Structure formats: C-alpha cells, structure tokens
C-alpha cells in the first residue's frame, strides 16, 4: 500500500512540473522530495513517530529560557513540548524528527549517504555557562541514531571558556570554564547546549564541535564567547539566543562581523513578531521558523507563529537584501534571511538527561531526570532548532566563508529555496514583515533550503 502511495505521489509530482537532479545547482535531488508551490511530495516517508499530534488537539509548551527584562542579557531560543501526548510516551520510544527526517525535509544527503562531507569543518555553538553532562548526552543522542562518536577523547568535541567581560558575570575565575548560570532567565541553557550540539550532529555528523561557554548570559559575555570561538579557528558559529534590540547593540557588531570573516548564524526569536539581537545585525545570517505538517506522502510548511521577524531600528540595510518593492517597506535591516522547522508541534527529538518540565505559566524548572519524558528524550522546537539546522547545512556545504553575513543566500538561484507563502507571527505594517507571502517575507526570509546549492 505504501509503495502505491509513493508511486502515485511521484506521478502527481511529475505531472506538476518534473523533477530536479542534483544538490550542486540548488535544485532538489531525486531521492528526497519533489516540489510544487509550498508542498513537497516525499519519496522517503518520515518516521512513524516523527510528528506527534497533540492529545485532544491541545499542545502545551514551555520556553527553555524566560525573556529577561534587562535588554543587556539574552535568552536562549528554544521551546519544549509538555503536553500529555509527549508525557505518555513509553521509555523505549523516541519521538520527534530524526536526523534522517531533517535530511528528507531539506533535501541534503542523509547521514548515511554523506561519506566524508563536513570533514574539516568546525562548528562552534555559543552558550552561557557550562553544562557538565553535555558530552555524555551527545553520546546518547549520536549512539541512538547511529552517528559516529564525537567526544573529547577523539578530538571531535571541545569546550572552551570565555573570559568575563561584563559586570553582570558570575563571580569566579575569568580563565576557567564558567559555572552554569543560575539566574531565572538562564536556567534553560543546559538544555540549549544539548539542542545545539545534537542538531549540528544530526545535520553534519562529520563536523567537529566547539562548545564556547560565556561567563554569563549578558550580550557582552556572549560576544566574548564568539571571539573565543573565532580564535579557536571555528569554521562557522551558531548563536541560538537573543535580546530585544537596543541602540547599544551596535557596539558588538564588529564581533559578529569579525576580521576573520567567520560566519555567524543567529536565531530570530521565539516570541512572535519582534526584532532581536544578534539576528538584527547585518553581519549575521538570521534564521526564522516554520511549522511542518504531513499528510500521507505530502509535506508542507508555513510560517511558525512564534518566530521573530521585523525591521531593525539600529542596523542599516546591507545593500544585498531584496525585500519587496512596496510602499513603506523597511529601509534598514530585514529579519529573517532564511528559515527551517521551529514549531514544537513538528519538533525534533533531543536527549537531555537533566530535563524535567513543570508547567508554570509557560516556563519550566529543572529538577533532574524526568520519567515522563522517556528518561531524557523530549521534543524541542524554537528558532534554537532552525538556526543549527541552517548552520549544519552551511558546514555540510563546505563553503562557510563565502561573503559576509547572508549575502550569498540572496545571490543564490531561486531554485535553491522553497518560498513559504502562508502563516503569520503577528500584526504589522508593512504586512510582509510579519506575514508569509510570495517573494521575500520577514518570518521566513527567502524560504527553506532545498539542498545545499543555496549555501
């Protein structure tokens, strides 16, 4: 029956416009999906537990980090599902999108088909503080999905500590790896560390990983960790965090547009329409979020209602952005540049041994291993997921140094991306800044990648 369904999908797709041939030109490889408008006809089905519908149609979610009132401090951008459909999962069943699912959705080679792709690339993730179990949690994730070992013993994984820069830093040595932050807004950074390392592993299993640990969640200290990652010879840097932008953010721009031209990929935010730093910096690649839905062999994506987007008040248009030529359009930096799945309802499987979720007005608290979330397995969403998907695809392409910021994306052929034309993250004017529509739009940027050709 499944073979007949896939065959019929192929016939429909061919009638709708034919198929593409290779990732090298930005077109869609035969073995993944065929596209028409905002839909893809999957050649390889997603796993049976990849997208878990909410029980009774209602989904509960919790932010990993609360949004600080102090705009000099950043929050991690990730959300975990806490509804009963997830809590009732039996201990030996892992749900959420898998590494193979992500390669199917975004049309890059699956982990088992990558060969040596990504070898020689070093991805740095920027986090606040140290999470002691990060290496062991990553080992569980990679072992479960059959990915090669990545540890400090084989040189694949490194931790580096960044010296304290800001007055808000934790007390302690400025040369050692800092303690895990304990402030209310920073309590989720441990799970953020797992989410970043595991998604990078899912997309680019041959990449080496640096965990660059800031002394606190202040923008100054996180910027110091970016500098430490640059000095540690990272190929590309992932920043899954942000703060509502202010005019003071411009002082960090030279860090993200560093002299070595190491590309930084930043999450656009998880609180709906609004502009966050560092995504608003024109020196970075800003990643928005989508929602994925599957019906039979057809998958489609819309703008995720939680993603950040908007018009920067502080950073000028770099000249290579191409927003719609409409009356009243944003004349400064537009956010976002590109997008990928970020909706917790279509979230990814992440292993975090310390995660326990307690619903409390949208936030959660750590208490230790949670028997209700499969001994550490949970379903994560947020632009903290879409950002490392894009970071990993950059690394997998092998061309992380091309142009500053997102410039090369805007110069790529249109076939490299699938435009997202429905969904919204709020109310705004002009409408394209918060509503997905044909052409460039704020929530999803140029759209979602279809293969590696756009990178």
Secondary structure, DSSP 4 states (H G I P E B T S, - for coil): -HHHHHHHHHHHHHHHH-----GGGTS--TTTEEEETTEEEESSPPPTTSS-PPGGG---EEESSPPPSSTTB-EE--EEE-SHHHHT--TT---SB-HHHHHHHHTS--GGG-TTTTTT-EEEEEEES--TTHHHHHHHHHHHTTPPP--TTTTSEEEEEPPP-STTSPSS-SSSPPPPP-SGGGTTHHHHHHHHHHHHHHH-TTSEEEEEEESSSBHHHHHHHHHHHHHTT-SEEEE-EEEE--GGGGGGHHHHT-TT--EEEEE--SSSSB-EETTTSTTSEEEEEEEEEEETTEEEEEE-TT--BEEEEEEE--S-------TT---EEEE-SEEEE--GGG-EEEE-TT-----BTTB----S--GGGGGGEEEEESHHHHHHHHHHHHHHHT-TTSSSTTHHHHTS-GGGEE---S-BSS--SSGGGTB--SS-BTTTBT-EE-SSTT-
